[in-house]
Amino acid sequence: MAAPDSIKPFSPEETQRILHHLQQPAVFTSMTAGWPVLRWTAEHLSGCLDKLIRFRIGRKEETNTPLFETQCCYVEARLEHFLSWSRDQAEADVGPFCEYPNAEYWAYADYKYIAVLFKDQPSMFEDVKWSEFGFNGRNGRESTLWIGTEGANTPCHLDSYGCNLVLQVQGRKRWHLFPPEDTVKLYPTRIPFEESSVFSQVDVLHPDLTRFPAFQGARAHMVTLQPGQVLYVPRHWWHYVESLDPITVSVNSWIELDEDHVARVCEAVTKTVVCAFKRDDNTDDWLNPTEEGVASHNENMHCVNLAVTACAQRHGSLCHSKLTRDPGDTRPVKRDSRGQIRNNSNFFMDSVPFRIPFGPLLIPVRCQQENSPETTEDLEVKSSRSCDVESQEDRAGSSDAALRNKLASAVRLHQDKSECSDGLIQCRARDCTDETSENSSGDYEEPTHATLTTNELLDCLLHPDIISRVTELLLERHTGSHRATAPTQL
């Protein structure tokens, strides 16, 4: 039985107001007391789920490249096999895990929709009580389950849709988070392709700074999430997540936002371009295992038209509210679990000054120099890099470094003409100057250039800035309005 609301630090209405104003990740430390889902340890779930579950298998090794899901092995096993394997029990039945020594591999049952796992046990949905965060009617039906062993991880990525609430049930997980403004420093890619996920080419734990020098300037925020705590991940924050304990269990829910209507157009355009370029390209595993095959071009264009039409139809009530808001107000418009926009006057009372109640019950995930001893005592909130506020010149300088190393990063400069002239053009001039200088004392040799690959071309064409601009043009064309703008990705 859930604990009375009176002992919760924040009421549902107060929590909604907090979420509305939060512009950085934060941890709610005491909101889940009495939630039945806290009993969902792997051992408990093994007695509830007598079915095969798909696990992703990865090798425990240090590399300087991300381990994408396309590079992993997969097994179908029961939780009892998973538990025996994780405990390394001699002569225990570990099922298909027998081919993967526990000391050398980790396993992860990720993205498991609770509505599918427990479709025959719908009462389990009520164990998850997101309604106490102000999302009426939202429970386990709109949530996913994650079960892993030590070392299991999710490659660094951002989610195209919504914001994220994550409850840690068993064990600890460490989150590495980066703000949307650092996107260029994370070297985004859409290969492997997964709708709603933009991956980073950087191995966050062991970055190859020769290939990705701008990552040195990325502002990493780290938090170790403990059982019973809930992490709020704002829209478009990059994150890499790793399991720290022998067994970890998490439950999360992605919360819909008003911007998702435009983001769906972005994703439909991205999918159309990826499939057009990669459908006949058999040089790599470019489609994430979470995707259900390759749609035809006609099918993809149909999805583009549906997304554009749906966004245009909501232009008055949804898109228009986004496009005509104060440019300085970047806060997302919240929606409930049924997709309806919440009445701001009732939930948030924007006319009343509001200060987020940070403290032991709500801890911000800050940069290292912003932390105080009391905020790090329980959560180990820290940053792995300097997070000093950057000047415009600093940002331009870091993008120059990225440009010299990888052409894909250059596409971001289309937003600012001065950045373009100072970045891409000067970069090329500087490269030529350097080459001339180096060869001034001897015979000049024509520089050699590596052949561009399809994936490198797609990194440019599908860069979030480019897709955002294409989406803006499509919406302008469809609505005949020059006021329609796609949400900024960076």
N, C-alpha and C positions, 0 to 999 in steps of 0.2 A: 504494500500500500504506500502510495506516494506521501511524502511529508507535506504538511499544510503549507499553503502559499505564504502564510504569515512569517515563516521562518526563513524564507528565501531573501537574499540581500536586495533583490530588485523585483518589482512586480512586472508582469508581462508588458504593461504600458511603459514602464520606466525602461525596460530592456529594449523595447522597440525604439524609444527615443535615443538611447545610447547608441544602438546600431546605426541609426540614421546619421548621427554626428561623427561616428568613428571614421577616421581617415587612415588608420594604421592597424596592423594586427594587434589583437589584445586577447588576454586569457581571462575567462570567467572562472574563478576558483571554487565557488561554492553554490552553483546554481542547480546541481543535479542530485542533491541529497534526496534519497527516497526513490529515485528512478529505478524501476525494475531492471532496466537494461544493464545496470552496473553488475548484475549477476551473470552477464553473458561472457563468461570466461570461455576459453577454448574447450575446457573440460565440460562445462555446463552445456555448451552448444553441441558437443559430440553426442550427448544424450537426447538432443532434440532433433538433430538432422541425420537421418539414416539415408543419405543419398550421396552420390558422387559430386565432388566439388573440384573445379579446375584450379590447379596451383601453377604459378609461374616459378620456374627454377633458375637461379642465377649462381654463378661461381663466386666464391669469396676470394677476390683478388683485387689488388690495386692497379688501376690503369689510369690513363689520362684522357679517356674517352667515355662518354656516357654508355651505359648498358641499356639500350632501348628494348622494348618488349619484343620487337622483331628478332632480336638476337638471343632470346631466352628459350629454354626448353619448357615443355608443359606436360603435366600429368593429371589424370583424373583419379581422385582418391577420396576416401572417407576421412572424416576428422579423426577417427580413432587411429587410422594409419599415420596421419600427420603427427599426432601426439606421441605415438610410439617412436617414430623416426626422430622427432625433435628431442626426445629424452635419450636417444641413442641406446635403447634397451636391447641387450643381447638376446638374440633368437626371437625377438618380438616380430609380429607380423606387421611389416611396414608397407605392404602392398607395392605399388609401382615406385615408391621412393627408394627401393632397394638398389637401384642403379645410381643413386646419388649419395655418396658418403656425407653424413651430417657435418663432418668437420670441414668439408670443402665446398658445400653448397648451402644456400638459403632457399626458403620457399615462401611464397606469398599468394594467398587467395585474395585478390584485390578486385575492386569494382563489383562486388556481389550485391545485387539488388535484393533487399530484404523482402520486397513484395513477391519476388520469384522464389527465393529460398523457402519462404514460409507461406506460400500460397494456400497450402492445406491447413495452416495453423494461423489464421488471421488475427487471433487474439494476441499473438506475439507483437503485432504492430503497436499495440498500446503500451508496450514497455518503454518506448521512446517518446518523450514528451516535449517536443519542440514547441508545443503550445505555451509552455512556461516562458519561452522567449518571445511570446507575443504573436506567434504564427498559428492562429486558430485552426484546428483540424489537422495540423501537420504532425505526423508521427513516423513510425518505422516504415510505413508504406512508401513514403517519399525519401527514404534513406538508403544508404549502401553500407555494407559490412566489409571490413578489412582484417584478415588474420595472417600473421607472418611470424617468421623466426628472426633471430638476431642477424642483422646485416641486410634484411629485405629492404628494398628501397623503391621509390618512385622517381624516375628521371626528372630533372628540373624542367618545369613547364609552367605556363599560365593557362587558366581556364577562360575560354572565350565568353562563357555565359555566367551570369550571376555572381554572388558571393558565397562563402562557404562557412558552415559551422561544423566543427569537428570535435566529437566527444571521445576522449581516451578511456577505454574500459579496463584493459589489462596491459601491464607492462608500460614502458616508456617509449616515446618516439621523439626524435629530434627533428625540428623543422628549421630549414634554412630558407629565409624569405628575402625577396628583393622587390623594391618598389617599381611600379610601372615605368617611372621615368628612367630606369636603368635598362630598359629593353634592349637598346643598341649594344650595351655592354654584355648582354647575355647571348648575343649572336643567334637570333631566332631562326628557326627552320620549320618547314612543314613536312619534312621527310624524316622519319616515317609520318604518313598522314593519318590523323585521327580527328574526326570532326569534334570541335570544341576544345582542342588542345594544341597550343603552340609550344614546341619543344625548344630547349636550349641546346646548342652544340657543345657547351662547356661541361666538363666533369667538375662539378662544384667542389668536391673534396680534393681532387688532384688536377687542377686546371693546367692545361698546356698554354702557358703564357706566350710562347713563341707564336702559336697560331692565333691566340685570342688575347692580345695584349690589353685591350680595353677592359677586360674583366677585372683587372687590378683596381679599377675605380668603382666597381659595383659595390653598393652599400648593403652588405649581408646582415640580416637580423637573424639571430638564432634563439630558439626557445625549446626547452625540453618539456614536453607535455606529459603530465602525470595523470594516473587514473582518477576519474571523476572531474577533471578539468575540461573546459570547452574553449577551443581556439576559434576566434573569428578571423577569417581571411578575407580582406576586402577584394573588390573586383580588380582583376588583372594583376594581382600581386604574384610574382613568380615564386615557386616553392619546390624545394627538394626535400624529401621526407625519408628518414631511415629509422629502422627499428633497432632499439638498443638492448632489449632484453630477450631471453630465450624464446618467449612467446609474447606477442602483442596483439591486441584486439582494439579496433576503433570503429566508430559509427559516425558517418557524416551525412549532411544534407546540403545540397546546393539550393540557394534561395534565388528565385527569379527576380530580375530587375527590369525596369522599364527599358534600359538600353539593349536588352536582349533581342528586341524586335529588329533593330538595325544590325546587331551582331549576327543574326541568322542570315541576313543578306550577305554579310562578309564571308560567312562560312560556306554558303552555297556557291558563291563566286570562287572561293578558294578550291573547293572540291571539283568544280568544273574544270578549272585550269590544271590542277594536279592530274586528274584522270586523263585529260586530253594529251598531256605530255608523257605520262608514265604508263598508260595502258599497254603499250607495246614494248616497254622498256623492261627487259628481264635481267638487268645487271645487278639488281639489289632487291631486298624485301622492303618495298616502299610503303606497303599498306599495313597499318597496325592490325594486330589480331582482333582488336575490338570492333573493327569494321566488317560489315557483311558483304564482302565482294565489291566488284567494280561496276558501277552503273554506267549505262550508255550515255553518250553525249546528249541525246535527246532527253533522257531522264534527268540528267543534271541540269539542263537548261529549263526543264519544267519546274524543278525545285527552285531555281533562281527566280523565275517568274512568280511562283507562288509566294516566295519570301518577300519580293519587292511589292507585290500586290497587297499582301497582308499588312506590311508596314505602311503602305500608302493609305489603306483603308482605315488604319488607326491614327492617321496623321492628325486628325482633329483632337482626339481624346488622349492619345498616347505619344506619338512621335512629335506632335505639335508642342506638347508640354515640355518635351526635352529640348526641342530646337529653339524655343523662344524664352528659355530660362536665362537668368542672369549669367553671362559667361564666367563670372567669378565664382558661381556656385557650382561646385563639382560633385556635390553630394548626390548619390543615386536616389531615384524615386523607388520606394519599396512597394512590393506586391505581396499579397497573402498567398497561401498555399493553393488557392483556386485561380491565381493569376490576376486577381483584381487589385487595382491600385488602391492603396490605403489612403484614407482622407487625412491629409497632413494636419488639418486644423484639429482633428480629434486625437491623432496619435502623437504628434510631435510638437504642436504649439510653437511654431517657428518664431512667432512674434515675441515669445518670452526668451530672454537670454538663458543659455544653457551651458553648463560646464560639466564635462564628462567626469564622473566620480571615480577617478583613478585612485587606487589604494590596494590594500591586501585582497579585496574581493574582485577587483578588476585591474589587472596588471598589463600595462602597455608593453608591447615588444619593441623596445627602443634600440637605438644605436648604442654602442658600448660606452662612449663618453657621457651619454645622457643617463645611464643607469645609476641608481643609488643603491647602497647595500641592502636597503629594505626591499627593493624590487627584485633583487637577484637571489635572495635568500632561499626561496622555495623553487623558483622556476628556472634558474640558471639562464636568465634572459641576457643575451649578449650579442655582440657583433664580431665577426671574424675580420672585419676590415674597418679602416677609418671611415667615418661617416660625416666629416665636416661638410658644411653647406658649400656646394660648388658654385663658382661664378659662371657666367655665360661663357667666358673665355676658357675656363677649365673644361666645360662640356664640349666646346668646339675642339679643344686640343685632344681630348680623349677620343672623339670621333675620328679625328685625323689619324690617330694611331690605328684605329680599327680599319680605316679605309686603306691604309698602306698594306695591311695584312690580308684583307678579304674584301672583295668588291661588293659583296652582299650588303655590307654595312653602309655603303654610300647612299643607298636609296632613301634613307631617313632625311637627307639634306634637302629634299625637294620642298620641305615645308618652309624653309627660311632662305631667301635669296642670298643674304649676306653669308650665311653658313655655307651655302653651296659654293660661292666664289672663294671663300676662305678655306673650304674643306677639299672638295673633289678637284677643283682646278689647280689650287696651290699644291695639292698633294702630287698631282701629275707633274707639275713644274719642278717640284722639289726632287721627285724621283729622277727626272731627267738630269737635273743639276748634279745630283749625287753620282749618277752614272758617268757623266762627263768628267767630274772631278776625279773619280777613281781611275779613269783611263787616260788622264791628261799626260801622264808620264810614259805611256806606252802606246801600243797600237790599240785603236778603238775596236771593241768587239760588239757586234749586234747582240742586245740582250735577248735571252731566251724566255719564252712565256709558256707556262703549262697550258695545255688544252682545257678549256672550260667544259665542265660536265653539265648534264641536264639538271642535276640537283643544285649546282651552283647558280645556274640560270633561274631556277625556281626560287632559290633563296632571295633573289632580287625581285622577281615578279610578284612573289607572295609575301614580301616583307609586310608586316602589319600596317605600316604607313601607306604603302602603295594600295593595299586592299581597301583600306579605309577611304582613300581618295576615290578609287573606282566605285565603291559603294555610294559615296556622296554623289558622283556623277550619274549613276544609275537612278538614284532616287530623284535627283533634279529632273532627269529626262522623263521619268514616269509621272511625276507630279506637276511638271512644268513650273516648278518653284526653284528659286535660287537660294532658298532659306534652308533647304534640307541638307544637313551635314551628318556624316557618320561619326560615331563616337571616336575620339582620339585614342589611339592605341598606346602611344608612348607618353 
